[in-house]
Amino acid sequence: MKKVSETKTKLKSKDLLGIRELEKDEIELILDTALSFKEVSKRTIKKVPALRGRTIVNLFLEPSTRTRTSFELAGKRLSADTVNFSAKSSALAKGESLKDTAETLEAMNADLVVMRHSASGSSHFLARTTHLSVVNAGDGSHEHPTQALLDLFTIQEKVGSLEGLKIAIVGDISHSRVARSNILAMNKMGAEVKVVGPPTLLPAEIEMMGAQVDYDLDDSIEWADVLYMLRIQLERQEESLFPSIREYAALFGLNKERIMRAKKDVLIMHPGPMNRGVEIASDVADLPQTLITEQVANGVAVRMAVLYLLLGGAEIV
């Protein structure tokens, strides 16, 4: 196993704002580093002193459970001091601007801010207005880079390489920051990506990002090596973009009948939270090739790697 101390210990930028800004060798560095940190998470004492004395602020201004908890665990396992802010508990709820919040955190001598925000581009704004390192944990419908990185890590664990792999991303592409980050990341790693969904949920410019487009899931079932199912984000839709949840599930849900026509070794993924019976039928969600729990576990290791590489942590024993 490659030890963290044998690799570079910093990324080129002080921030991780999106996959678009990362070069392929930086993605590979993050994934290699995460491999060592996954071993740390299997120890009885799941802690290393790599970021001892550093302060990480988790600034989540949009609801989150998995991502926020994953980043909190990642920081604590690196021995960093972690502080959690939510939308309701922060001064932003009282009318404070994001710029003022950033200046307050900087005055407190924090080292890094992990931020989730409902506005696209908010993490870029924070990075421009502060000297702190900034990690984008999801900004509007723009990007969610650490989700894409953990997805790459999970696929690599199973198949070894993404080069030439055929990946179908299915569902609500228009409102999905996960889809955007994954299309960029998977293309950079040599995969062939196709997006599948109803026309109302596929943005017109998506092909410019390097993805093929298909409006019929049944056409893509036998083609795909990986079926990546997305949650229908009703909270982001200002109007109904399909007749009903029942009809969507019938046309674009992954059920037992469809999976029987897929490749025997097809991988099934979902960023969570999953709506059982909508994106994925219950009997399919519990199949051995469904990697949802592996994605969650790998998220901690990947986020440990990101925090470590951004802050130039100490050597790991």
N, C-alpha and C positions, 0 to 999 in steps of 0.2 A: 504493500500500500504506500502511495506517495504521501510523505509527511508534509504538513503545511510549511514547516521550516525550510523545506527544500525548494519551495516555489517562490515567486515574487510575492510580496506582501502588501502591494498597493495597486489600485486601479489608476488609470491615467487621469481621471477626473475626481474631484472631491465629492461628486454627487452621482447618484443613480436615478436618473429622471425618466429614462425610457430605453427600450431595446434599440431604437434607431441610433442612439448615440454610442452604443457599444460596438467594438470591433469583434470579429470572430475569435481572435486569440484571447480577448478579455472574457468572453463567454466561456471559453474552455478553461480559463484560469479559475473562474468562479465555480464551475462544475467540478474541477479537480480538487479545489479546496474544500468544497462541500462533502466530498467523499471522505476526507479525514474527519470532518466534524460529525458525520453520521456515525462514525465509530465512537466518538465521544458520547453521543446520545444513548449508546447502548451500555455504557458503563454503569456501575452501581452508583457512583457519585458522578453525576452528569455536569461537571463543571471544570473549566480550565481558566487560568488567570490572564488570558490574552488581552482583555480590555479592562483590567483592574484599574480603577481610578478614573475611567472615562464615564461620561454622563450621556445617556441616550434618552431623548424625549419622544414618546409615542403620541403624536398629535392626531387623533382620529375625530374628524369633524363630520363624519358620515357613519352610519351604523356599520359595525363589523364585529364578528366574533372570531372566526378562524384566523384571519390575517393579523388582527391585533394581538391575539393570544400567541400566535406563532412568533411574531416579532418580540413580544415580551419574554417568551421563553428563550429565544435566541440571545437576547441581550444578557439575561441573567446567567445563562450557561457559559457566557464569555466573561463573567464576573463584572460586567458593567453595572453602574448604578442606573436603573431605569425608572422613569417617571411617566405616568400615564395621564393624558388629558383626553376628555371626551367633549363633544359639542355642548352638552348641557352643563358640564362643570367648568368650561373655559370662559374667559372674559369675552370671547367672541359672541357668546350668547347674550351679552349685555351691550353689544354694539361695537366692541373693539375691532379695529381693522386687522387683517392678516399681517400687514406690515408692522403694526404696533406689537402684535403678538410675537413676531419674529425678533424684533428688537429687544423685547422683554426676555426671551429665551437666551439671546446672545449675551445680554447683560448678566444673566445668571451663570454664564460660563458653561453652558451645555456644549457638547462636542458634535452631536448629530441629532437630527430630527427626522423621524419617520412620519410622513403625513399622508392621510387620506382625506380627500376633499371632493365635494360634489361638482366643483368647477374645473373644467378642462384647462390645463395650463397652470394651475395653482402651484404645483410643485416647482415649475420653472420660475415663477414669480418669486417664490420663497428663496430659491437658490441664488437669484440675482440680487436680492435685497439683504442678504445676510452672508456672513463668512462661515456659518455652520455648514457641515455636510448635510445634504438632504437626500432622503430616499423616498421615492414616489411609491406609496402603497395603494395607489389607485386615484386617478384624478378625472372625475366626470366619466365621459365615454372615450377618453383619450388613450391612456395606457395603464398597465399593471405589470411592470417588468419582472418583479420577483415571482409572480405566478407563472409567467412564461418560463423563467429559469428553472423553477422546480418541476415544471412539466417536462422540460428537456432532460433534466436529471433523471426523472422517473422513467422516461422512455429509454434513455441510454442504459439504465440498469437492466432493462428487459432485453434489449436487442443489440446493445453495444455501440451502434452508430445510427444517426439520423440520415446519413447520406443515402439518397435514393428512396427513402421511405415515403409512402403515400398516406397522407393524413387528411381526413375529412373533418372540418369543423362545422358543426350542425346547430342551427337555431337562430337566436336573436343576435345577428352579427352587428346590426346598426347601433345597438346600445351597449355593445360589449367591449370594454377596454381589454379584457382577457384575450378576445379574438385578435385585436389589433397587435398586441404584444406578441402573441404566439405566431401570427403570420410572419411578422418580421424575424422573430428568432428562429423559427423552423426553416425559413428560406436561407438564412445565414448559415445554418448548419447542413444545408444540402438536401432538405426534404422537399417533396412536391406537395403543395397545399391546395385543397379545394374547399370552398365554403358552400354550404348547402342550407337552403331555407326558402320560405315564401318570398316573392319579390318585394313585399312591403318591409321585410326585415333584412334586406341586403342593400347596403349603400351603393350608389352608382359608381363611386370611385374605388371600390374594393379591389378591382382587377389591377389597378395601378400599384397596389401594394405587393403584387406578385402572387395572387391567388386566382385559381380557376373558379368559375361560378356554375352551380347546378341548382335547379329548382325542384329536383325530385330525389329524395333520399334513396329510393329503391334503385336508382341508376348508379349510385355510388357505393352501395353496400358491398358488392363483390370486389370493387376496386381498392378499397381502403385497407391499409395495414393498421391504422389507428382511427377509431371513431371518437371524436372529442365532442361531447354533447354540452351545449350551453343552456343555462337557466333562462327561461322567459322572464324578462325584467319588466313586469307590468308597472312597477313604480316609476319607471323612466319614460313610459309611453304616454304621450299627451292625448292620444286617441286610440281606439281599438284598431289594431293592424291585422287582425285575422278574425274570422267569424266567431270562434269559440275555442276554449281550452281543449274541449273534447275533439274538435276537428283537427286542431294543431297536433294533438297526441296521435291521432289516427294517421296523419300524413307525415309527421316528422319525429314521432316518438320512436325510441329504440325498444322494440318488443321481441318476444321469443321467436315469432315467425320471421322477422327480419334477420335476427342474429343467426338463425339456422342457415341463411344464405351467405353469410359473411365467411371470410377465411377462418380456418380452424384456430389459428393463433392470433386472431385480431385482438388488439388491445382496446379497452373501453375506458374513457376518462371523462371527468366532469370537475369543474373548479369548485363546486359547492356554493351555497347549499343546494341540494338536489330536490326537485319536486318529483317524488316517486309517482309513477303512473302518468307523468306528463312527458318529460324529456326521456326518462328511462323507466321501463316497467320494473316492478319489484323483483320478479324472477330473474331479470337480466342484471339488475343492480347487485345481486348477490352471487353472480358467477365468478369463478376464480380469476378470469382475465379482466375483471373490472378493478381498476387501480385507484379508486377514490381514497381509500385509507392510506395507501402508499404515498399518494400525493400530499396528504396532510402531514405524514411523518417526515417526508423529504423536505417539506417547506421549512421546518425548523433548521435543518442542516444547511440548506441553501441560504437562508437569511443570516445564519451565523457567518457563513462565508462572505456575504456581502458586507456586513458590518465590520468584520475583521479586515477585509481588503480596503475598505474605504478609510478606516482609521489607522491602518498600518500597525496592527496588533503585535504583541510580543511573540516570541517563539513558543510553539506548542510542544509540550512533552508528551 
